[in-house]
Amino acid sequence: MRASPRCGATTRHGAPCCAPAARGKMRCRMHGGGRRCGAPKGNGNARKHGLFSREAAAERGQVRRLLDEAQELLRQLE
C-alpha cells in the first residue's frame, strides 16, 4: 500500500494529497479518480444551438434589410 503511486492533487492547505491514486488513474477517489467520473463518452457536450449558424445569420440579415427598407419607406412618406 505504501509503494502505490500517490494522488498528488493539491489540498486546500497547499500540501499534496497523500492518498493512493485509484487503479489506472493519476488521482485518488476524492480528487476525480473514482469510477464514472469525468465527461460522458462521445461528443454530446459539443452540441451546437445553431444561433451562429450560416442559416441563422442569413435570416437575421434578411430581417435587418427588411426593417431598413421599411424604415426608409416611412421616412419617404413623411
JONORFEN-V399175 format. One record per backbone hydrogen bond with DSSP energy under -1.0 kcal/mol. NH is the residue of the N-H (numbers start at 0). CO is the residue of the C=O. E is the energy in kcal/mol with one decimal. If there is no record, write none. Layout:
# JONORFEN-V399175
nh=NH co=CO e=E
nh=NH co=CO e=E
This chain:
# JONORFEN-V399175
nh=6 co=18 e=-2.4
nh=7 co=16 e=-1.5
nh=10 co=14 e=-3.1
nh=13 co=10 e=-1.4
nh=16 co=8 e=-3.0
nh=20 co=4 e=-2.8
nh=21 co=26 e=-2.5
nh=24 co=21 e=-2.3
nh=32 co=27 e=-2.6
nh=36 co=33 e=-1.0
nh=45 co=42 e=-1.4
nh=52 co=49 e=-1.1
nh=56 co=52 e=-2.4
nh=57 co=53 e=-2.5
nh=58 co=54 e=-2.3
nh=59 co=55 e=-2.3
nh=60 co=56 e=-2.1
nh=61 co=57 e=-2.2
nh=62 co=58 e=-2.3
nh=63 co=59 e=-2.3
nh=64 co=60 e=-2.4
nh=65 co=61 e=-2.5
nh=66 co=62 e=-2.4
nh=67 co=63 e=-2.3
nh=68 co=64 e=-2.5
nh=69 co=65 e=-2.2
nh=70 co=66 e=-2.4
nh=71 co=67 e=-2.3
nh=72 co=68 e=-2.3
nh=73 co=69 e=-2.1
nh=74 co=70 e=-1.9
nh=75 co=71 e=-2.0
nh=76 co=72 e=-1.6
